[in-house]
Amino acid sequence: MLFSGSQEDLQQRTDLADWFIKQPGFDQITAVGHRVVYGMSHTKPEVITPALIKELKSMVSYDPEHMPSEIALIELFVKKFPDLTHMACFDTMFHQTMPVVARTLAIPRKYKQRGILRYGFHGISFQYLTEQLNLLNKDNTANEKVVIAHLGSGASLAAVKNGQSIDTSMGFTPAAGIPMSTRSGDLDPGVAAYLMQQENLGPEQFNHLINHESGLLGISETSPDIRELLKIRDTDERAAEAIDLFCYQVSKYIGAYAAVLGGIDTLVFSGGIGEDLPSVREQICHNLGFLGIEVDNDKNLTNADIISTGNVCVRVMPTNEALMMARLITRALTTDN
């Protein structure tokens, strides 16, 4: 849920709080979880205090797309429900285990000291899927080297080794990695300099370009929704190119993470695209047979739990970020007490 800070958005936030009060069982609620994009070095959910809110406000320049609305919603709920415990769950928590080599950007070291690193996002989803794999696979060797593809309107991949994130496609911001519905994904820094010089784009305009005008929408010039593009790919070259680029980049990251992990035991598809679009999964896996990734056509078409025939187990798994947040908050409160 995104809010831009307008008067209309303030009303929406207030309406949400009023709706919350009216829900059955509200009087039994003791804690509220808030999903926060940036968590810097936080490795677990944290109780929201004035000090934490101050810290979050210091991160607004890192992600002006999400942080202002998230902070505004937190402040409203804290004010509206002062007797409840408010907890922040950070999308970056799961990726704190990434090694230095995966977190470091090749720019002057002084910027690293200012917090300009690869953080990775979708961490709550990746943690949920990792824990579900542990429940599903009695043979834990199948979970040693896992690639998870969280593919939705926002999309990213993670390399997970023995339950810990060791690399992920998103970086300093959620705009990095593979192309998404309206986000560019990885971009040559020279493109930014060129557009700012030749097109007179300011920082805000460039930020809007890579977050809201790019990706599938930018390439197809038709729609950010890959489902709509699939309907016209045979008659619209631009739609076909957008789909091909998306699948190509996902395949490329899977190959890269096979190198990072030293092979792959399990490949997981999740998110709206990953769970529901067999043709996209098939195209992504088409040239990955050399890694032991082979897809059974009939199982793939029915979105079966396991769709593979090769040495690598290929799973289709729904994610549940809300449930994962509830688990994480419960663990944190139980441990603290």
C-alpha positions as CSV (number, residue, x, y, z in Angstrom):
1,M,0.0,0.0,0.0
2,L,1.6,3.3,-1.1
3,F,0.7,6.8,-0.1
4,S,2.2,10.0,-1.6
5,G,1.4,12.3,1.4
6,S,-1.5,14.1,-0.2
7,Q,-4.6,15.0,1.8
8,E,-6.4,12.2,0.0
9,D,-3.8,9.8,1.1
10,L,-4.0,11.0,4.7
11,Q,-7.8,10.2,4.6
12,Q,-7.0,6.7,3.2
13,R,-4.6,6.1,6.1
14,T,-7.2,7.3,8.6
15,D,-9.9,5.1,6.9
16,L,-7.5,2.1,7.2
17,A,-7.1,2.7,10.9
18,D,-10.8,3.0,11.4
19,W,-11.4,-0.2,9.5
20,F,-8.8,-1.9,11.7
21,I,-10.7,-1.1,14.8
22,K,-13.9,-2.7,13.4
23,Q,-12.4,-6.1,12.7
24,P,-13.6,-9.1,14.7
25,G,-11.2,-9.9,17.5
26,F,-9.6,-6.4,17.6
27,D,-9.8,-6.4,21.3
28,Q,-7.5,-9.4,21.5
29,I,-4.8,-7.9,19.4
30,T,-1.6,-7.1,21.4
31,A,0.8,-6.2,18.6
32,V,0.8,-4.6,15.2
33,G,3.4,-5.5,12.5
34,H,4.6,-2.9,10.0
35,R,6.4,-3.9,6.9
36,V,9.3,-1.6,6.2
37,V,11.4,-1.7,3.1
38,Y,14.8,-0.6,4.5
39,G,16.3,-2.1,7.7
40,M,19.9,-1.2,7.2
41,S,21.8,-3.6,9.6
42,H,18.7,-4.8,11.5
43,T,18.5,-8.6,11.5
44,K,15.2,-9.1,13.3
45,P,11.9,-7.2,14.0
46,E,12.2,-4.3,16.2
47,V,9.8,-2.5,18.6
48,I,8.9,0.8,17.1
49,T,10.2,3.6,19.4
50,P,10.8,7.4,18.7
51,A,14.5,6.5,18.2
52,L,13.6,3.9,15.5
53,I,11.2,6.3,13.8
54,K,14.0,8.9,13.7
55,E,16.3,6.3,12.2
56,L,13.7,5.4,9.6
57,K,13.4,9.0,8.6
58,S,17.1,9.2,8.1
59,M,16.7,6.6,5.4
60,V,14.0,8.4,3.3
61,S,16.5,9.6,0.8
62,Y,17.5,5.9,0.1
63,D,14.0,5.0,-1.0
64,P,11.7,8.0,-1.6
65,E,9.3,5.6,-3.3
66,H,8.3,3.7,-0.2
67,M,9.7,5.1,3.0
68,P,7.7,8.3,3.4
69,S,4.3,6.5,3.2
70,E,5.5,3.7,5.4
71,I,6.7,6.1,8.1
72,A,3.4,8.1,7.9
73,L,1.3,5.0,8.4
74,I,3.5,3.9,11.3
75,E,3.1,7.3,13.0
76,L,-0.6,7.3,12.5
77,F,-1.1,3.8,13.9
78,V,1.2,4.4,16.9
79,K,-0.8,7.6,17.7
80,K,-4.1,5.8,17.1
81,F,-3.3,2.7,19.1
82,P,-0.7,3.7,21.8
83,D,-1.5,0.7,24.0
84,L,-0.5,-1.8,21.4
85,T,3.1,-3.0,20.7
86,H,4.2,-1.8,17.3
87,M,6.9,-3.9,15.5
88,A,8.8,-3.1,12.3
89,C,9.6,-6.1,10.0
90,F,12.3,-5.1,7.5
91,D,12.4,-6.5,3.9
92,T,16.2,-6.4,4.2
93,M,16.6,-8.6,7.3
94,F,16.9,-12.0,5.5
95,H,19.8,-10.7,3.4
96,Q,22.0,-9.6,6.2
97,T,23.8,-12.9,5.9
98,M,25.1,-12.0,2.5
99,P,28.9,-12.0,2.4
100,V,30.8,-8.7,2.0
101,V,31.6,-9.6,-1.6
102,A,27.9,-9.7,-2.5
103,R,27.0,-6.6,-0.6
104,T,29.7,-4.2,-1.8
105,L,29.3,-1.8,-4.6
106,A,32.5,-0.9,-6.6
107,I,32.4,2.8,-5.8
108,P,34.7,4.7,-3.4
109,R,34.8,3.1,0.0
110,K,33.7,6.3,1.7
111,Y,30.2,5.7,0.3
112,K,30.0,2.2,1.7
113,Q,30.6,3.8,5.1
114,R,27.6,6.0,4.5
115,G,25.4,2.9,4.0
116,I,25.5,2.6,0.2
117,L,25.5,-1.1,-0.1
118,R,23.5,-3.9,-1.8
119,Y,20.7,-4.7,0.7
120,G,18.3,-6.8,-1.2
121,F,14.6,-6.9,-0.7
122,H,11.6,-9.3,-0.6
123,G,13.3,-10.8,2.4
124,I,10.1,-11.6,4.2
125,S,8.9,-13.7,1.3
126,F,12.3,-15.4,0.8
127,Q,12.4,-16.3,4.5
128,Y,8.9,-17.7,4.4
129,L,9.7,-19.9,1.3
130,T,12.9,-21.0,2.9
131,E,11.2,-22.2,6.0
132,Q,8.4,-23.9,4.0
133,L,11.1,-25.8,2.1
134,N,12.5,-27.1,5.4
135,L,9.0,-28.4,6.3
136,L,8.4,-30.0,2.9
137,N,11.8,-31.6,2.4
138,K,12.6,-34.2,5.0
139,D,15.9,-34.7,3.2
140,N,17.6,-31.4,4.1
141,T,20.3,-32.0,1.4
142,A,17.7,-30.8,-1.1
143,N,17.7,-27.4,0.6
144,E,21.5,-26.8,0.6
145,K,21.6,-24.9,-2.6
146,V,18.4,-23.1,-3.5
147,V,17.5,-20.4,-6.0
148,I,14.2,-18.7,-5.2
149,A,12.5,-16.6,-7.9
150,H,9.9,-14.2,-6.4
151,L,8.2,-13.0,-9.6
152,G,5.4,-10.5,-9.3
153,S,5.0,-6.9,-10.3
154,G,8.1,-6.4,-8.2
155,A,10.5,-9.3,-8.8
156,S,13.8,-10.6,-7.5
157,L,15.8,-13.8,-7.1
158,A,17.8,-15.0,-4.2
159,A,20.6,-17.6,-3.8
160,V,20.0,-19.4,-0.5
161,K,22.7,-21.7,0.9
162,N,21.8,-23.9,3.9
163,G,18.9,-21.6,4.7
164,Q,20.9,-18.3,4.5
165,S,20.8,-15.7,1.8
166,I,24.2,-15.3,0.1
167,D,23.1,-13.2,-2.9
168,T,20.1,-11.5,-4.3
169,S,19.2,-9.6,-7.5
170,M,17.9,-6.3,-6.0
171,G,20.5,-4.0,-4.6
172,F,20.7,-0.6,-3.0
173,T,17.1,-0.1,-4.0
174,P,14.3,-2.3,-5.2
175,A,14.7,-1.0,-8.7
176,A,17.8,-3.1,-9.4
177,G,18.0,-6.7,-10.7
178,I,15.7,-8.1,-13.3
179,P,13.2,-6.0,-15.3
180,M,9.8,-5.7,-13.5
181,S,6.4,-4.4,-14.4
182,T,7.5,-0.8,-14.4
183,R,11.0,-0.9,-12.9
184,S,14.1,-1.0,-15.1
185,G,16.1,-3.6,-13.3
186,D,19.9,-3.4,-13.7
187,L,21.0,-0.3,-15.6
188,D,24.3,1.0,-16.9
189,P,25.2,4.0,-14.8
190,G,26.1,5.8,-18.0
191,V,22.5,5.8,-19.0
192,A,21.6,8.0,-16.0
193,A,24.4,10.5,-16.8
194,Y,23.3,10.6,-20.5
195,L,19.6,11.2,-19.7
196,M,20.4,13.9,-17.2
197,Q,22.7,15.6,-19.6
198,Q,20.8,15.2,-22.9
199,E,17.2,15.0,-21.6
200,N,17.7,17.4,-18.7
201,L,16.2,14.9,-16.3
202,G,16.5,15.8,-12.6
203,P,16.9,13.2,-9.9
204,E,13.1,13.0,-9.2
205,Q,12.3,12.6,-12.9
206,F,15.0,9.9,-13.3
207,N,13.7,8.1,-10.3
208,H,10.2,8.2,-11.7
209,L,11.5,6.9,-15.1
210,I,13.2,3.8,-13.7
211,N,10.4,3.0,-11.2
212,H,7.2,3.8,-13.1
213,E,7.9,4.1,-16.8
214,S,10.3,1.2,-17.5
215,G,10.4,-2.6,-17.3
216,L,7.6,-4.4,-19.2
217,L,5.7,-1.2,-19.6
218,G,8.6,0.7,-21.1
219,I,9.6,-2.0,-23.5
220,S,6.1,-3.0,-24.6
221,E,4.6,0.5,-24.6
222,T,1.4,-1.3,-23.9
223,S,1.0,-2.7,-20.4
224,P,3.0,-3.5,-17.2
225,D,1.0,-6.7,-16.8
226,I,2.8,-9.7,-18.3
227,R,-0.6,-11.5,-18.5
228,E,-1.9,-8.9,-20.9
229,L,1.3,-9.0,-22.9
230,L,1.1,-12.8,-23.2
231,K,-2.3,-12.4,-24.9
232,I,-0.8,-10.2,-27.7
233,R,2.7,-11.5,-28.0
234,D,2.0,-13.3,-31.3
235,T,0.7,-10.1,-32.9
236,D,2.7,-7.4,-31.1
237,E,6.5,-7.5,-31.5
238,R,7.0,-5.1,-28.6
239,A,5.0,-7.3,-26.2
240,A,7.0,-10.3,-27.3
241,E,10.3,-8.5,-26.8
242,A,9.2,-7.4,-23.3
243,I,8.4,-11.0,-22.3
244,D,11.6,-12.4,-23.9
245,L,13.7,-9.9,-22.0
246,F,12.0,-10.7,-18.7
247,C,12.5,-14.4,-19.1
248,Y,16.1,-14.0,-20.4
249,Q,17.1,-12.0,-17.4
250,V,15.6,-14.4,-14.9
251,S,17.3,-17.3,-16.7
252,K,20.6,-15.4,-16.6
253,Y,20.3,-14.8,-12.8
254,I,19.5,-18.5,-12.2
255,G,22.7,-19.4,-14.1
256,A,24.7,-16.9,-12.2
257,Y,23.4,-18.2,-8.9
258,A,24.3,-21.7,-9.8
259,A,27.8,-20.4,-10.0
260,V,27.5,-18.6,-6.7
261,L,26.1,-21.7,-5.0
262,G,28.2,-24.3,-6.7
263,G,25.2,-25.9,-8.3
264,I,21.4,-26.0,-7.6
265,D,19.4,-28.5,-5.6
266,T,16.0,-26.7,-5.7
267,L,14.6,-24.0,-7.9
268,V,11.4,-22.2,-6.5
269,F,9.0,-20.1,-8.4
270,S,6.7,-17.9,-6.4
271,G,4.8,-14.6,-6.6
272,G,1.9,-13.9,-9.0
273,I,3.9,-14.6,-12.1
274,G,6.0,-17.5,-10.7
275,E,2.9,-19.3,-9.3
276,D,0.4,-18.8,-12.1
277,L,2.0,-18.5,-15.5
278,P,3.3,-21.9,-16.9
279,S,4.4,-20.4,-20.2
280,V,6.8,-18.0,-18.4
281,R,8.2,-20.7,-16.2
282,E,8.7,-22.9,-19.3
283,Q,10.5,-20.1,-21.2
284,I,12.7,-19.3,-18.2
285,C,13.8,-23.0,-17.8
286,H,14.0,-23.8,-21.5
287,N,17.8,-23.4,-21.8
288,L,18.7,-24.5,-18.3
289,G,18.9,-28.2,-19.0
290,F,22.7,-28.1,-18.6
291,L,22.1,-27.3,-14.9
292,G,19.8,-30.3,-14.5
293,I,16.7,-28.1,-14.7
294,E,14.0,-29.9,-16.8
295,V,10.3,-29.1,-16.6
296,D,7.4,-31.6,-17.2
297,N,5.0,-30.0,-19.5
298,D,1.8,-31.5,-18.1
299,K,2.8,-30.8,-14.5
300,N,3.8,-27.3,-15.4
301,L,0.5,-26.5,-17.1
302,T,-1.4,-27.5,-14.0
303,N,0.8,-25.5,-11.7
304,A,1.7,-28.6,-9.8
305,D,3.7,-28.3,-6.6
306,I,6.7,-30.0,-8.3
307,I,7.0,-29.6,-12.0
308,S,10.5,-31.0,-12.7
309,T,11.8,-34.2,-14.2
310,G,15.5,-33.5,-14.0
311,N,18.1,-33.6,-11.2
312,V,17.0,-30.2,-9.8
313,C,13.7,-30.1,-8.0
314,V,11.6,-27.3,-9.5
315,R,8.8,-26.2,-7.2
316,V,5.8,-23.8,-7.5
317,M,5.2,-22.4,-4.1
318,P,2.8,-19.7,-2.9
319,T,4.4,-17.1,-0.6
320,N,2.7,-15.6,2.5
321,E,4.5,-12.5,3.7
322,A,1.7,-11.6,6.2
323,L,2.0,-15.0,7.9
324,M,5.8,-14.7,8.0
325,M,5.6,-11.3,9.6
326,A,3.2,-12.7,12.3
327,R,5.7,-15.6,13.0
328,L,8.7,-13.2,13.2
329,I,6.9,-10.8,15.5
330,T,5.7,-13.7,17.7
331,R,9.2,-15.1,18.0
332,A,10.7,-11.7,18.8
333,L,8.1,-10.9,21.5
334,T,8.5,-14.4,23.0
335,T,12.3,-14.2,23.0
336,D,12.2,-10.7,24.5
337,N,9.9,-11.8,27.3
